[in-house]
Amino acid sequence: MTIIHPQQPVNNLNPEDVFYAIDDLGTQTGYGYIMYQLQPGLYPDCPVNMYFSLEGDPSSRYLLFGALVARARVLQNVNPLLRARLYTSLDPSDTQMKDFYLHNGFDCNDADTLLQLQIPFGDGRIPMSCTVAPTPLNTWEEQDGLLYRLQMNEITFVDRNYLTMLMHMPHFITLGLYRNAVLIGEAVMAGQGSDAELVAIYIDGQNRRQNMAKSLLHRTMAIMAAEGVTRVTTRIVSRSIPQQQLMNSFHAAPLAVNMLFPGMYLS
């Protein structure tokens, strides 16, 4: 059994970040890759997060895992002064792989959790010098602008197809928060009937830790409540302190765990 790299990039990944497990007959028995992510807004206490994927039979699993951990140690040197974490994703029902990661020193405390938020009374107070207004999304350029701003604020799962689907839902709003006429944050919420989901929310780096997100989310939920929404849910990564703090301010109650993120800190 040996571990090799591909000769060319795979799905925009550098060859040195992709690993194949090959047995003595030349048959591929496993596959893995690693992605370097810098996420100071989402994880201010651990800005570097390296996601990896690992698939393979039991005989190749440990070799691939060792190669991925070794590569993570090398990638850690890109920003050696920043705290780093190596992690992967796992279905909560996959007890075999959960035991595998626990046996190799990972914790399984991080999760993608579904929460229900308590809709507050009233419209909420918008901070002084601030205003709110729906984000115009009438053209592709305007939609691309929103997608770009979300990506720049570490919200990468919203692509054009997903945004188009959201925009066709009975309840949909992207509400912008402006400070001195400058856009500093947005919230995206969509749903149908009496239910709506907070899809995304961000405040730019210079305006965080000033309760701006709380004010924006309060107003967004008030608008949805006026349309008949009585239940607002969202998903957060439990390890993200900013996400936890924002959701706690709306008395969020956990409903389900969608995904586990086994991981370990490298520094």
C-alpha positions in Angstrom: 0.0 0.0 0.0 1.3 3.4 -0.9 0.1 7.1 -1.1 0.6 9.1 -4.3 -0.4 12.5 -5.6 -2.1 13.1 -9.0 0.0 14.6 -11.8 -2.5 17.5 -12.4 -4.8 19.7 -10.2 -8.0 18.0 -9.3 -11.2 20.2 -8.9 -9.0 23.3 -8.5 -7.0 21.6 -5.8 -3.2 21.5 -6.0 -1.8 18.0 -6.7 0.1 18.1 -3.3 -3.3 18.5 -1.5 -4.8 15.4 -3.1 -3.9 11.9 -2.0 -4.6 8.4 -3.6 -4.1 5.2 -1.7 -2.9 2.4 -4.1 -2.5 -1.2 -3.2 0.2 -3.6 -4.3 -1.8 -4.5 -7.5 -2.1 -0.8 -8.5 -5.7 -0.6 -7.5 -7.0 2.6 -5.9 -8.4 1.8 -2.5 -8.9 5.3 -1.1 -8.9 9.0 -1.7 -8.4 12.2 0.3 -7.9 15.9 -0.1 -7.3 19.0 2.1 -8.4 22.6 1.8 -6.8 25.6 3.5 -9.3 28.2 4.8 -8.6 31.6 6.5 -11.8 32.5 8.5 -11.1 35.1 11.1 -14.7 36.4 11.1 -16.3 33.0 11.7 -13.6 31.8 14.1 -11.8 34.7 15.6 -10.2 32.4 18.2 -8.8 30.0 15.5 -8.6 31.8 12.1 -7.0 29.0 10.1 -9.3 26.0 9.4 -8.2 23.2 7.2 -11.0 20.9 5.9 -10.2 17.5 4.7 -12.2 14.6 3.1 -11.2 11.0 3.5 -12.7 8.0 1.7 -11.3 4.5 1.6 -11.4 0.9 2.9 -10.0 0.2 6.4 -6.6 -0.9 5.1 -6.0 2.6 3.5 -7.7 4.7 6.0 -4.8 5.1 8.4 -2.3 5.8 5.7 -4.5 8.5 4.2 -5.2 10.0 7.5 -1.5 10.2 8.4 -0.7 11.8 5.0 -3.5 14.4 5.5 -2.3 15.3 9.0 1.3 15.6 7.7 0.1 17.9 4.9 -1.9 20.0 7.4 1.3 20.5 9.4 3.0 21.9 6.3 0.1 24.2 5.4 0.2 25.5 9.0 3.4 27.2 8.1 1.6 29.5 5.7 0.5 31.6 8.7 2.5 30.1 11.6 1.4 32.7 14.1 -2.3 31.9 13.7 -4.1 29.2 15.6 -5.1 26.4 13.3 -7.6 23.5 13.3 -7.9 20.4 11.1 -11.4 19.1 10.7 -13.7 17.1 8.5 -17.5 16.4 8.2 -19.4 13.4 9.3 -23.0 12.2 9.4 -24.0 11.9 13.1 -25.2 8.3 12.5 -21.8 7.2 11.3 -20.5 5.8 14.6 -17.7 3.8 12.9 -15.9 6.8 11.5 -16.7 8.8 14.7 -14.9 6.2 16.7 -12.0 6.3 14.2 -11.5 10.0 14.6 -11.9 9.8 18.4 -9.3 7.1 18.5 -6.9 9.4 16.5 -7.2 12.3 19.0 -10.0 14.3 17.4 -12.9 15.8 19.3 -16.5 15.7 18.0 -17.8 18.7 19.8 -18.3 20.9 16.7 -21.5 20.5 14.8 -23.9 22.0 12.2 -26.9 22.6 14.4 -30.5 23.6 13.5 -31.9 26.2 15.8 -35.3 27.9 16.3 -35.1 31.6 17.1 -37.6 33.5 19.2 -39.2 36.3 17.2 -38.9 39.5 19.3 -41.6 42.1 19.8 -41.6 45.3 17.8 -39.4 46.4 15.0 -36.3 46.8 17.1 -34.0 49.8 17.3 -31.6 50.6 14.5 -28.4 52.2 15.8 -27.8 55.9 15.4 -26.5 57.0 12.0 -27.8 53.7 10.5 -30.7 52.8 8.2 -32.0 49.6 6.7 -33.3 49.0 3.2 -33.9 45.9 1.0 -31.0 45.0 -1.2 -31.9 45.4 -4.9 -31.5 42.1 -6.8 -33.2 42.9 -10.1 -30.2 42.4 -12.3 -27.5 39.8 -12.6 -25.0 42.5 -11.6 -26.9 43.2 -8.4 -27.1 39.5 -7.6 -23.4 39.0 -8.3 -22.7 41.9 -6.0 -24.6 40.2 -3.1 -22.8 36.9 -3.8 -19.4 38.6 -3.8 -20.2 40.4 -0.5 -21.3 37.1 1.1 -18.1 35.4 -0.1 -15.9 38.2 1.2 -17.6 37.7 4.6 -16.9 33.9 4.6 -20.4 32.8 3.5 -19.5 30.6 0.6 -22.4 28.2 0.4 -24.8 30.6 -1.3 -24.3 30.4 -5.1 -26.3 31.7 -7.9 -28.6 28.7 -8.2 -29.3 28.7 -4.5 -30.0 32.5 -4.5 -32.4 32.1 -7.4 -34.3 29.4 -5.6 -34.5 31.6 -2.5 -35.7 34.5 -4.5 -38.7 32.5 -5.8 -39.9 31.5 -2.4 -43.1 33.2 -1.1 -41.2 34.9 1.7 -37.9 36.4 0.7 -35.8 39.4 1.8 -32.2 40.6 1.7 -32.1 43.5 4.1 -29.1 45.8 4.1 -27.8 47.8 7.0 -26.2 51.2 6.1 -24.1 53.4 8.3 -23.7 56.9 7.1 -25.1 55.7 3.7 -22.4 53.0 3.5 -23.5 49.3 3.3 -22.0 47.5 6.3 -24.1 44.3 6.5 -26.9 42.2 5.1 -29.3 39.5 6.2 -30.9 37.0 3.9 -34.1 35.3 5.0 -36.6 33.1 3.0 -39.4 30.7 3.6 -43.0 29.8 2.9 -46.2 29.7 4.9 -45.5 30.4 8.6 -41.9 29.3 8.4 -38.8 31.2 7.4 -35.0 30.5 7.6 -32.2 32.9 8.3 -29.9 31.8 5.4 -27.1 34.2 6.0 -26.1 37.4 7.9 -22.9 39.4 8.1 -21.5 42.6 9.4 -18.3 43.9 7.9 -15.1 43.7 10.0 -14.9 47.3 11.0 -18.5 47.3 12.5 -18.6 44.1 14.4 -19.0 43.7 18.2 -21.4 46.7 18.2 -24.7 44.8 18.3 -25.2 45.7 14.6 -26.0 42.1 13.6 -28.6 41.8 16.5 -30.3 45.0 15.3 -30.3 43.9 11.7 -31.7 40.4 12.5 -34.4 41.9 14.8 -35.6 44.1 12.0 -35.5 41.3 9.4 -37.6 39.0 11.6 -40.1 41.9 12.3 -40.6 42.2 8.5 -41.1 38.5 8.1 -43.5 38.4 11.1 -45.6 41.1 9.4 -45.9 38.7 6.4 -47.3 36.0 8.7 -44.1 34.1 9.7 -44.3 32.7 13.2 -41.3 30.4 13.1 -37.7 31.3 12.2 -35.0 28.7 12.1 -31.3 28.9 11.2 -28.2 26.7 11.1 -25.0 27.6 12.9 -21.6 26.0 13.4 -21.5 25.4 17.2 -17.8 26.2 17.5 -18.3 29.8 16.1 -18.5 32.1 19.1 -19.9 35.0 17.1 -22.7 32.8 15.8 -23.5 31.4 19.2 -23.6 34.9 20.8 -25.9 36.2 18.1 -28.3 33.3 18.4 -28.3 33.4 22.2 -29.6 36.9 22.1 -32.7 35.6 20.4 -33.1 32.7 22.9 -32.3 30.1 20.2 -33.4 26.5 21.0 -31.6 23.5 19.3 -33.8 21.3 17.1 -31.4 18.9 15.5 -27.8 18.2 14.7 -27.3 18.0 10.9 -23.6 17.3 10.7 -20.6 16.6 13.0 -17.2 18.2 12.4 -14.6 16.1 14.1 -11.3 18.0 14.4 -8.2 18.8 16.3 -6.3 22.0 17.0 -2.8 22.1 15.5 -1.6 25.0 17.6 
